[in-house]
Amino acid sequence: TAFFHGELEEEVYMKQPEGFVLEGQEDKVCKLVKSLYGLKQAPKQWHRKFDDTILSFGFKVNQADKCIYRKFDDKGHGVIISLYVDDML
């Protein structure tokens, strides 16, 4: 899913996943490098990455609703993108 691609800003550690616990190292933990589905930070990190990417293409964010982006040319032709969770409409 899209939530697997978010970059983490803080250090997050988790227990070793079931089936991947190393014998003799059961007390060790894993450090996450990318966002993980179910992680509280995942939606926020995904939105931040999407926001950075879409703004780099010249889209403007709507000040009243931060999930709506727009881009228009000089002739008034344009595109409006609305985000809903991790889908674009």
Secondary structure, 3 states (H helix, E strand, C coil): CHHHHCECCCCCEEECCCCCCCCCCCCCEEECCECCCCCCCHHHHHHHHHHHHHHHCCCEECCCCCCEEEEECCCCCEEEEEEECCEEC
